[in-house]
């Protein structure tokens, strides 16, 4: 029952807040502290970050000692001592020795803030509790949790403003940030045409697709990353420069400008460990004002003044009572009642349905309805459509105890296709994530293990297909491979077919005719330069070999055509022009600059000997 008279008694004793800007090693510190205890639990803001920390922990203490719990994934070894969770999947109470909650500044977020607020106010480790996040949280934490210990960590490297640059002139190892999938794709397309390609990172990508895209960037296959603000949270990337292609976003309720703290969270991805980083804007965004630049460089942002809050005490005696309990206001200064989240919006819709009113006729049934309303809206459909899906699930659960297996099979089958383009595959991944979530809900399915394996297998297949489509669309493999090998200063492997086609590292890059290389058509700007440089660097030895063969050639291999060209084995190698002596025309060599030194002299001497004798 919800108790209106229940006081909120909050304390910060035994709680340590480790606060600071990005690149201060907070998450690494939390992992080290956790494994120093016999048991522990860490909550992270995103499933993909939970996956990343889980992998790091497994490397340290072994898979049998670590569990991973998110809305869509559960890996729970029998004797696991450590748990890695999304914040939503954290329990409200625990008996483990250590608890850490990352990115606690999200407690001010309008959409998810109330969950972070609840956990940071209530979830405690038996021996140690760490709250990790931005220094903007310091005043509100000291206000709400008297006795809390605050440790501020300085950034390991400096951040500098680099001003405004066109997208096509951005330096290598740049992350370009936009706030919609359409804009991310448009920028990635432009970079593919101009600079060889880009990896893309969006919050909606599955961890598998996201990791594969990040892998492209980290390995140097591409030099640019185009992302939404998903990169602002904990992703450790080798980024030297962050460029904002937009400074406005839709926050779930309205379009608005990013505040300085949000810009700082993203800009701080530039420079890692002791390496300094830079940030700036593209030609589509007005240059930052000097005051804003100074704040971003010094990491000085407005403190968080209020945290989003929702009651943890639900009255399940009836639907109306549940709705009333959700409207409860906080009794502590510094907390503000959160706007209705997706689960509450779904409840408001479902409460109007006569079928739901008839089914939810006991506290147990009302509690079950509230559990069903927690289904995330991965597909971003309308609240009414989302409510209809929840109704189908709830009706099965209330009447039969589990979701209908035939219905589940049909929904999963619809997602099990890897044809289609990027948007189609993204939609299918969102669809299968819904059913992955359902399969991981305790007691919702008669055979949960089967469906967990089935949905995970389908999501992996779709994720691989999406990565392949993203790479195909936004990466020019030929240019990116050549640019990578050039950076490595490697001797590129060149092959030349009998008709003069040139392949560098297995990629067709152009035509070699005599001593002149012509890149394939359709390439412009820096790409053309990169390919030409790579090819000519690799063809240096070939030019020397050809020069030696020409020098040793007999006269039958050389001819002068009617257009004044000297041809060797049919390929033009020189042009004849008039001179002071009509019988001794001047020879102009047709060769790239890569033909130099003795090799060039031998070619010129052999041609002149042929022409003048």
C-alpha positions as CSV (number, residue, x, y, z in Angstrom):
1,X,0.0,0.0,0.0
2,X,1.2,3.6,-0.6
3,X,1.5,5.4,2.7
4,X,0.9,9.1,2.4
5,X,2.4,9.8,5.8
6,X,5.7,7.9,5.2
7,X,8.6,10.3,5.7
8,X,11.7,10.2,3.5
9,X,14.8,9.7,5.7
10,X,17.9,10.0,3.5
11,X,21.5,9.6,4.5
12,X,24.9,9.7,2.7
13,X,26.9,7.8,5.3
14,X,29.1,5.2,3.8
15,X,28.4,6.6,0.3
16,X,31.2,8.0,-1.8
17,X,30.5,10.2,-4.8
18,X,33.3,10.1,-7.4
19,X,32.7,13.1,-9.6
20,X,34.4,14.7,-12.5
21,X,34.3,15.4,-16.3
22,X,34.8,12.7,-18.9
23,X,38.2,10.9,-19.1
24,X,38.8,10.8,-15.4
25,X,38.8,7.0,-15.1
26,X,35.7,6.8,-12.9
27,X,34.3,3.6,-14.4
28,X,37.7,1.9,-14.3
29,X,38.1,2.9,-10.6
30,X,34.6,1.5,-9.8
31,X,35.6,-1.9,-11.4
32,X,38.8,-2.0,-9.4
33,X,36.9,-1.2,-6.2
34,X,34.3,-3.8,-6.9
35,X,36.7,-6.7,-7.4
36,X,38.4,-5.7,-4.2
37,X,35.2,-6.9,-2.4
38,X,33.8,-10.4,-2.2
39,X,30.6,-9.4,-4.0
40,X,29.4,-6.4,-5.9
41,X,27.0,-4.8,-8.3
42,X,27.3,-2.0,-10.8
43,X,24.5,-0.2,-12.7
44,X,25.2,1.5,-16.1
45,X,23.0,3.8,-18.2
46,X,23.0,1.7,-21.4
47,X,22.9,-1.9,-22.3
48,X,25.9,-1.6,-24.6
49,X,27.9,-0.1,-21.7
50,X,26.8,-2.9,-19.4
51,X,28.0,-5.4,-22.1
52,X,31.4,-3.6,-22.2
53,X,31.9,-3.6,-18.5
54,X,30.7,-7.2,-18.3
55,X,33.4,-8.2,-20.8
56,X,36.1,-6.3,-18.9
57,X,35.1,-8.0,-15.6
58,X,35.0,-11.5,-17.2
59,X,38.6,-10.9,-18.4
60,X,39.6,-10.1,-14.8
61,X,37.7,-12.6,-12.7
62,X,36.3,-15.2,-15.1
63,X,32.9,-15.8,-16.6
64,X,31.7,-18.0,-13.8
65,X,32.0,-15.1,-11.4
66,X,30.1,-12.4,-13.3
67,X,26.4,-12.0,-14.2
68,X,24.9,-9.6,-16.8
69,X,21.4,-8.4,-16.2
70,X,19.6,-6.1,-18.6
71,X,16.0,-5.9,-19.8
72,X,16.9,-8.0,-22.8
73,X,19.7,-10.2,-21.6
74,X,20.4,-12.3,-18.6
75,X,23.6,-14.2,-18.0
76,X,23.5,-15.6,-14.5
77,X,26.1,-18.2,-13.5
78,X,25.1,-20.1,-10.4
79,X,27.9,-18.8,-8.2
80,X,28.4,-15.3,-9.7
81,X,29.8,-12.9,-7.2
82,X,29.5,-9.7,-9.3
83,X,26.6,-8.3,-11.3
84,X,26.6,-5.9,-14.1
85,X,23.2,-4.3,-14.8
86,X,21.5,-1.5,-16.6
87,X,20.2,0.9,-14.0
88,X,16.6,-0.2,-14.7
89,X,17.6,-3.8,-13.9
90,X,19.2,-2.9,-10.6
91,X,17.2,-4.2,-7.6
92,X,16.0,-1.7,-5.0
93,X,17.7,-3.6,-2.3
94,X,20.7,-5.9,-2.2
95,X,23.0,-7.8,0.3
96,X,26.2,-7.5,-1.8
97,X,29.2,-5.8,-0.3
98,X,29.7,-3.2,-3.0
99,X,27.3,-1.1,-5.2
100,X,28.2,1.5,-7.9
101,X,25.9,3.5,-10.1
102,X,27.4,5.2,-13.1
103,X,26.4,8.5,-14.9
104,X,24.2,9.6,-11.9
105,X,23.7,13.1,-13.5
106,X,21.0,11.3,-15.6
107,X,18.8,11.6,-12.4
108,X,17.9,14.9,-13.9
109,X,16.8,13.4,-17.2
110,X,13.1,14.0,-17.9
111,X,12.5,10.5,-19.3
112,X,14.6,8.1,-17.2
113,X,15.7,10.3,-14.3
114,X,13.3,9.0,-11.7
115,X,15.0,5.5,-12.0
116,X,18.5,6.9,-11.4
117,X,17.1,9.0,-8.5
118,X,15.5,6.0,-6.8
119,X,18.6,3.9,-7.0
120,X,21.1,6.5,-5.9
121,X,18.9,7.5,-2.9
122,X,18.1,3.9,-1.8
123,X,20.4,1.2,-3.1
124,X,23.4,0.6,-0.9
125,X,26.3,-1.8,-0.7
126,X,26.9,-3.5,2.6
127,X,30.5,-2.2,2.8
128,X,30.8,0.4,0.1
129,X,28.6,2.5,-2.3
130,X,30.0,4.5,-5.1
131,X,28.1,7.1,-7.1
132,X,29.8,8.1,-10.3
133,X,29.1,11.1,-12.5
134,X,29.5,14.7,-13.3
135,X,30.7,17.3,-10.8
136,X,27.4,19.1,-11.5
137,X,25.8,16.7,-9.1
138,X,27.9,17.7,-6.0
139,X,25.5,20.4,-4.5
140,X,22.3,18.3,-4.9
141,X,24.0,15.1,-3.5
142,X,25.3,17.0,-0.4
143,X,21.8,18.4,0.0
144,X,19.9,15.2,-0.3
145,X,22.4,12.8,1.3
146,X,23.9,14.5,4.3
147,X,27.2,12.9,5.3
148,X,28.2,11.8,1.8
149,X,31.9,11.9,0.9
150,X,32.6,13.6,-2.4
151,X,35.8,12.9,-4.3
152,X,36.5,15.1,-7.3
153,X,38.8,13.7,-10.0
154,X,40.5,16.0,-12.5
155,X,40.5,15.2,-16.2
156,X,43.6,13.4,-17.3
157,X,44.1,15.5,-20.5
158,X,43.1,19.0,-21.7
159,X,40.4,20.0,-24.1
160,X,40.8,22.8,-26.6
161,X,38.4,24.6,-29.0
162,X,39.3,24.3,-32.6
163,X,36.6,26.5,-34.1
164,X,34.5,25.9,-37.2
165,X,35.4,23.6,-40.1
166,X,33.6,22.2,-43.0
167,X,32.9,18.5,-42.7
168,X,35.2,17.7,-45.7
169,X,38.1,19.5,-44.0
170,X,37.9,17.8,-40.6
171,X,41.0,16.1,-39.3
172,X,41.4,12.3,-39.1
173,X,40.2,10.6,-35.9
174,X,37.2,12.9,-35.7
175,X,33.8,12.0,-34.3
176,X,31.0,14.0,-35.9
177,X,27.9,14.4,-33.7
178,X,24.3,14.8,-34.9
179,X,21.0,14.1,-33.2
180,X,18.9,12.1,-35.7
181,X,19.5,8.9,-37.6
182,X,18.7,10.7,-40.9
183,X,21.3,13.4,-40.2
184,X,23.9,10.8,-39.1
185,X,23.4,8.8,-42.4
186,X,23.5,12.0,-44.5
187,X,26.9,13.0,-43.0
188,X,28.3,9.5,-43.3
189,X,27.3,9.4,-47.0
190,X,29.2,12.7,-47.5
191,X,32.3,11.4,-45.8
192,X,32.2,8.2,-47.8
193,X,32.3,10.2,-51.0
194,X,35.0,12.7,-49.8
195,X,37.1,10.8,-47.3
196,X,36.7,7.0,-47.9
197,X,34.0,6.3,-45.3
198,X,32.8,6.5,-41.7
199,X,31.5,4.2,-39.0
200,X,28.2,5.1,-37.4
201,X,27.0,4.8,-33.8
202,X,23.4,5.4,-32.7
203,X,21.8,4.5,-29.4
204,X,19.2,2.3,-31.2
205,X,21.9,0.0,-32.6
206,X,22.2,-3.4,-30.9
207,X,25.4,-3.8,-28.9
208,X,26.6,-6.3,-31.5
209,X,26.2,-3.8,-34.4
210,X,27.6,-1.0,-32.4
211,X,30.7,-2.9,-31.4
212,X,31.2,-4.0,-35.1
213,X,30.9,-0.3,-36.2
214,X,33.2,0.9,-33.4
215,X,35.7,-1.9,-34.4
216,X,35.9,-0.4,-38.0
217,X,36.9,2.9,-36.5
218,X,39.2,1.7,-33.8
219,X,41.1,-0.6,-36.2
220,X,41.7,2.4,-38.5
221,X,39.7,1.0,-41.4
222,X,37.9,4.3,-41.4
223,X,39.1,7.6,-39.9
224,X,35.8,9.1,-39.0
225,X,32.9,8.3,-36.7
226,X,29.4,9.8,-37.1
227,X,27.3,9.4,-34.0
228,X,24.4,10.6,-31.9
229,X,25.0,11.6,-28.3
230,X,25.2,7.9,-27.6
231,X,29.0,8.4,-27.7
232,X,28.7,10.8,-24.8
233,X,28.3,8.0,-22.3
234,X,31.3,6.0,-21.4
235,X,32.4,4.7,-24.8
236,X,36.2,4.7,-24.8
237,X,37.2,5.6,-28.3
238,X,40.4,6.9,-29.8
239,X,38.9,10.3,-30.8
240,X,41.2,13.3,-31.3
241,X,38.5,15.8,-32.3
242,X,34.7,16.1,-31.7
243,X,32.8,18.1,-34.3
244,X,29.2,19.2,-33.6
245,X,27.1,19.0,-36.8
246,X,24.0,20.0,-34.8
247,X,23.5,21.7,-31.4
248,X,19.8,21.1,-31.1
249,X,18.0,17.8,-30.2
250,X,14.6,16.4,-29.5
251,X,14.6,15.3,-25.9
252,X,11.4,13.2,-26.0
253,X,9.2,16.2,-25.4
254,X,10.6,19.1,-27.4
255,X,13.3,20.4,-29.7
256,X,15.8,22.4,-27.7
257,X,19.4,23.6,-27.7
258,X,21.9,21.4,-25.8
259,X,23.0,22.9,-22.6
260,X,26.7,23.4,-21.7
261,X,26.8,20.3,-19.6
262,X,25.4,18.1,-22.4
263,X,27.9,19.7,-24.9
264,X,30.7,19.1,-22.4
265,X,29.8,15.4,-21.9
266,X,30.1,14.8,-25.7
267,X,33.1,17.1,-26.3
268,X,34.9,15.3,-23.5
269,X,35.1,12.2,-25.7
270,X,38.0,13.9,-27.5
271,X,41.4,13.0,-26.1
272,X,41.8,9.9,-24.0
273,X,44.1,9.2,-21.0
274,X,47.0,11.7,-21.2
275,X,46.4,12.8,-24.8
276,X,44.8,16.2,-25.3
277,X,41.7,16.6,-27.5
278,X,39.9,19.3,-29.5
279,X,36.3,20.1,-30.2
280,X,34.5,22.4,-32.6
281,X,31.6,22.8,-35.0
282,X,30.9,22.1,-38.6
283,X,29.9,24.7,-41.2
284,X,26.2,24.0,-40.4
285,X,26.5,25.2,-36.8
286,X,27.3,28.8,-35.5
287,X,30.7,29.0,-33.8
288,X,30.4,28.7,-30.0
289,X,30.4,31.9,-28.0
290,X,33.7,32.6,-26.1
291,X,32.0,32.2,-22.7
292,X,30.7,28.7,-23.7
293,X,34.1,27.7,-25.0
294,X,35.7,28.8,-21.8
295,X,33.2,26.7,-19.8
296,X,33.7,23.7,-21.9
297,X,37.5,23.9,-21.7
298,X,37.4,24.4,-17.9
299,X,34.5,21.8,-17.4
300,X,32.5,24.4,-15.5
301,X,28.8,23.7,-15.8
302,X,25.6,24.7,-14.0
303,X,24.8,22.4,-11.1
304,X,21.9,20.1,-11.3
305,X,19.2,21.7,-9.1
306,X,16.5,19.1,-8.9
307,X,16.3,15.3,-9.5
308,X,13.4,13.6,-11.1
309,X,11.4,11.4,-8.7
310,X,8.6,8.9,-8.7
311,X,7.2,7.1,-5.7
312,X,8.5,3.6,-5.1
313,X,5.3,2.8,-3.1
314,X,2.5,1.6,-5.4
315,X,-1.0,0.9,-4.2
316,X,-2.2,-2.2,-6.1
317,X,-5.7,-2.4,-4.5
318,X,-7.2,-1.1,-7.8
319,X,-6.2,0.6,-11.0
320,X,-7.5,3.9,-9.7
321,X,-5.5,3.5,-6.5
322,X,-2.4,2.7,-8.6
323,X,-2.9,5.8,-10.7
324,X,-3.4,7.9,-7.5
325,X,-0.2,6.5,-5.9
326,X,1.8,7.4,-9.0
327,X,0.6,11.0,-8.7
328,X,2.3,11.3,-5.2
329,X,4.6,14.3,-4.8
330,X,8.0,14.1,-3.2
331,X,8.3,15.5,0.4
332,X,12.0,16.4,0.1
333,X,13.3,19.7,-1.3
334,X,15.5,19.0,-4.4
335,X,13.2,16.3,-5.8
336,X,10.5,17.0,-8.4
337,X,7.7,14.6,-9.5
338,X,8.7,13.1,-12.9
339,X,6.5,13.5,-16.0
340,X,4.6,10.3,-16.8
341,X,7.1,7.8,-18.2
342,X,6.2,5.3,-21.0
343,X,4.9,2.7,-18.4
344,X,2.6,5.3,-16.8
345,X,1.4,6.6,-20.2
346,X,0.5,3.0,-21.1
347,X,-1.4,2.5,-17.9
348,X,-3.4,5.7,-18.6
349,X,-4.4,4.3,-21.9
350,X,-5.2,0.8,-20.7
351,X,-7.2,2.0,-17.7
352,X,-9.8,3.2,-20.1
353,X,-10.3,-0.3,-21.7
354,X,-13.4,-2.1,-20.3
355,X,-11.5,-5.4,-20.8
356,X,-8.6,-4.3,-18.6
357,X,-11.0,-3.0,-15.9
358,X,-12.7,-6.4,-15.8
359,X,-9.4,-8.3,-15.7
360,X,-7.6,-6.2,-13.2
361,X,-10.0,-7.0,-10.4
362,X,-7.5,-8.1,-7.6
363,X,-4.3,-6.6,-6.2
364,X,-2.3,-9.4,-7.9
365,X,-3.9,-8.6,-11.3
366,X,-3.2,-4.9,-10.9
367,X,0.4,-5.6,-10.0
368,X,0.6,-7.8,-13.1
369,X,-0.8,-5.0,-15.2
370,X,1.9,-2.7,-13.9
371,X,4.6,-5.2,-14.7
372,X,3.2,-5.5,-18.3
373,X,3.2,-1.7,-18.6
374,X,7.0,-1.8,-18.1
375,X,7.5,-3.2,-21.6
376,X,9.9,-0.8,-23.3
377,X,8.8,0.9,-26.5
378,X,11.8,-0.1,-28.6
379,X,9.8,0.5,-31.9
380,X,9.0,4.1,-31.0
381,X,5.3,3.7,-32.0
382,X,2.4,5.7,-30.7
383,X,1.3,5.3,-27.1
384,X,-2.0,3.8,-28.2
385,X,-0.3,1.2,-30.4
386,X,2.1,0.3,-27.6
387,X,-0.8,0.0,-25.2
388,X,-2.6,-2.4,-27.5
389,X,0.5,-4.7,-27.6
390,X,0.7,-4.6,-23.8
391,X,-3.0,-5.5,-23.6
392,X,-2.5,-8.6,-25.7
393,X,0.3,-9.7,-23.4
394,X,-1.6,-8.8,-20.2
395,X,-4.7,-10.6,-21.4
396,X,-2.8,-13.8,-21.9
397,X,-0.9,-13.5,-18.6
398,X,-4.0,-12.7,-16.6
399,X,-6.2,-15.4,-18.2
400,X,-3.7,-18.2,-18.9
401,X,-0.6,-17.4,-16.8
402,X,1.8,-17.2,-19.8
403,X,1.9,-15.5,-23.2
404,X,0.4,-17.6,-25.9
405,X,3.2,-19.6,-27.5
406,X,1.6,-19.4,-31.0
407,X,1.3,-15.6,-30.8
408,X,5.0,-15.4,-29.6
409,X,6.1,-17.7,-32.4
410,X,4.3,-15.6,-35.1
411,X,5.8,-12.3,-33.8
412,X,9.3,-13.7,-33.7
413,X,8.9,-15.3,-37.1
414,X,8.1,-11.9,-38.6
415,X,11.4,-10.5,-37.5
416,X,13.5,-13.5,-38.7
417,X,14.6,-12.1,-42.0
418,X,17.8,-10.4,-43.0
419,X,16.8,-9.0,-46.4
420,X,16.1,-5.3,-46.8
421,X,18.1,-2.1,-46.2
422,X,19.2,-0.2,-43.2
423,X,15.9,1.2,-42.0
424,X,14.1,-2.2,-42.5
425,X,16.8,-4.1,-40.5
426,X,16.8,-1.5,-37.8
427,X,13.0,-1.8,-37.5
428,X,13.3,-5.6,-37.2
429,X,15.9,-5.3,-34.5
430,X,13.6,-3.0,-32.5
431,X,10.9,-5.6,-33.0
432,X,13.0,-8.6,-31.9
433,X,14.2,-6.6,-28.9
434,X,10.6,-6.4,-27.7
435,X,10.4,-10.2,-27.8
436,X,13.8,-10.6,-26.2
437,X,12.5,-8.6,-23.3
438,X,9.4,-10.7,-23.1
439,X,11.4,-13.9,-23.1
440,X,13.5,-12.6,-20.2
441,X,10.5,-11.6,-17.9
442,X,10.2,-14.1,-15.1
443,X,7.1,-16.3,-15.6
444,X,5.8,-14.8,-18.8
445,X,6.6,-17.8,-21.0
446,X,6.1,-21.5,-20.6
447,X,9.5,-22.2,-22.2
448,X,11.6,-19.1,-21.6
449,X,15.0,-20.7,-22.3
450,X,14.0,-21.6,-25.8
451,X,12.7,-18.1,-26.6
452,X,15.7,-16.4,-25.1
453,X,18.0,-18.5,-27.3
454,X,15.8,-18.0,-30.3
455,X,15.5,-14.2,-30.0
456,X,19.2,-13.8,-29.2
457,X,20.1,-15.8,-32.3
458,X,17.8,-13.7,-34.5
459,X,19.1,-10.4,-33.0
460,X,22.7,-11.5,-33.7
461,X,21.8,-12.4,-37.3
462,X,20.0,-9.1,-37.9
463,X,22.8,-7.2,-36.2
464,X,25.4,-8.7,-38.5
465,X,23.3,-8.0,-41.5
466,X,22.8,-4.4,-40.4
467,X,26.6,-3.9,-39.8
468,X,27.2,-5.3,-43.3
469,X,24.6,-2.9,-44.9
470,X,26.0,0.1,-42.9
471,X,29.5,-0.7,-44.0
472,X,28.5,-1.3,-47.6
473,X,26.7,2.1,-47.7
474,X,29.1,4.3,-45.7
475,X,32.5,2.8,-46.3
476,X,34.5,2.8,-49.6
477,X,36.5,-0.3,-48.8
478,X,39.1,0.4,-51.5
479,X,39.9,3.8,-50.3
480,X,39.8,3.0,-46.6
481,X,42.1,0.0,-47.0
482,X,44.6,2.0,-49.0
483,X,44.5,5.0,-46.6
484,X,45.1,2.7,-43.7
485,X,48.0,1.0,-45.3
486,X,49.5,4.3,-46.3
487,X,49.3,5.5,-42.7
488,X,51.1,2.4,-41.6
489,X,53.8,3.3,-44.2
490,X,53.5,-0.3,-45.5
491,X,54.8,-1.5,-48.8
492,X,51.6,-2.0,-50.6
493,X,51.2,-5.1,-52.7
494,X,50.4,-4.2,-56.3
495,X,49.4,-6.6,-59.1
496,X,49.2,-5.7,-62.7
497,X,47.2,-7.7,-65.1
498,X,48.3,-8.4,-68.7
499,X,46.0,-5.6,-69.9
500,X,47.4,-3.0,-67.4
501,X,44.7,-3.2,-64.7
502,X,46.3,-2.2,-61.4
503,X,45.2,-3.9,-58.1
504,X,46.5,-2.6,-54.8
505,X,45.8,-4.8,-51.8
506,X,43.4,-6.7,-53.9
507,X,41.4,-3.5,-54.9
508,X,41.2,-2.3,-58.5
509,X,42.5,1.2,-58.4
510,X,43.3,2.1,-62.0
511,X,45.2,1.5,-65.2
512,X,48.9,1.4,-65.9
513,X,49.9,2.4,-69.4
514,X,53.6,2.5,-70.1
515,X,54.9,4.6,-67.2
516,X,51.7,6.5,-66.5
517,X,49.1,5.5,-63.9
518,X,45.4,6.6,-64.4
519,X,43.1,6.2,-61.3
520,X,39.7,4.8,-62.0
521,X,37.0,7.4,-62.9
522,X,34.4,8.6,-60.4
523,X,36.9,9.5,-57.7
524,X,37.3,13.1,-56.5
525,X,39.2,15.2,-54.0
526,X,41.2,13.5,-51.2
527,X,40.1,10.0,-52.2
528,X,41.7,10.4,-55.6
529,X,44.9,11.7,-54.0
530,X,45.0,8.9,-51.5
531,X,44.5,6.2,-54.1
532,X,47.0,7.7,-56.5
533,X,49.6,8.1,-53.7
534,X,49.0,4.5,-52.6
535,X,49.2,3.1,-56.0
536,X,52.2,5.0,-57.1
537,X,54.0,4.2,-53.9
538,X,53.4,0.6,-54.5
539,X,54.3,0.8,-58.2
540,X,57.7,2.3,-57.6
541,X,59.4,-1.1,-58.0
542,X,57.2,-1.9,-61.1
543,X,58.4,1.3,-62.8
544,X,62.1,0.3,-62.2
545,X,61.4,-3.2,-63.6
546,X,59.7,-1.7,-66.6
547,X,62.5,0.7,-67.2
548,X,65.0,-2.1,-67.1
549,X,62.9,-4.1,-69.6
550,X,62.5,-1.1,-72.0
551,X,66.3,-0.4,-71.8
552,X,66.9,-4.0,-72.9
553,X,64.2,-4.1,-75.6
554,X,64.9,-4.6,-79.2
555,X,63.8,-2.2,-81.9
556,X,60.9,-4.4,-82.8
557,X,59.2,-3.6,-79.5
558,X,59.3,0.1,-80.1
559,X,57.4,2.1,-82.7
560,X,56.6,5.7,-83.7
561,X,52.9,6.2,-84.5
562,X,51.4,8.7,-86.9
563,X,50.3,10.9,-84.0
564,X,54.0,11.5,-83.0
565,X,53.9,9.1,-80.0
566,X,56.6,6.7,-79.2
567,X,55.1,3.4,-78.2
568,X,56.6,0.5,-76.4
569,X,54.7,-2.8,-76.6
570,X,51.7,-0.6,-77.8
571,X,51.7,1.7,-74.8
572,X,52.8,5.4,-75.3
573,X,56.0,6.2,-73.4
574,X,57.1,9.4,-75.2
575,X,56.0,12.2,-77.5
576,X,58.1,13.8,-80.3
577,X,58.2,17.6,-80.7
578,X,60.1,19.8,-83.1
579,X,63.7,20.9,-82.5
580,X,66.3,22.9,-84.3
581,X,67.3,19.9,-86.4
582,X,64.5,18.4,-88.5
583,X,66.0,14.9,-88.4
584,X,66.5,15.0,-84.6
585,X,63.1,15.7,-82.9
586,X,63.1,16.3,-79.2
587,X,61.8,13.5,-77.0
588,X,59.3,14.3,-74.2
589,X,59.0,11.4,-71.8
590,X,55.4,10.4,-70.8
591,X,55.9,9.1,-67.3
592,X,54.8,9.8,-63.8
593,X,57.1,11.4,-61.3
594,X,57.7,8.0,-59.7
595,X,60.0,7.2,-62.6
596,X,63.2,8.8,-61.3
597,X,67.0,8.6,-61.2
598,X,68.9,6.0,-63.2
599,X,65.7,4.3,-64.3
600,X,64.4,7.5,-65.9
601,X,67.7,8.2,-67.5
602,X,67.9,4.7,-69.0
603,X,64.3,5.0,-70.5
604,X,65.1,8.4,-72.0
605,X,68.4,7.2,-73.4
606,X,66.8,4.1,-75.0
607,X,64.0,6.1,-76.6
608,X,66.4,8.7,-78.0
609,X,68.7,6.0,-79.4
610,X,65.7,4.5,-81.2
611,X,64.5,7.8,-82.5
612,X,67.8,9.2,-83.6
613,X,69.4,6.1,-85.2
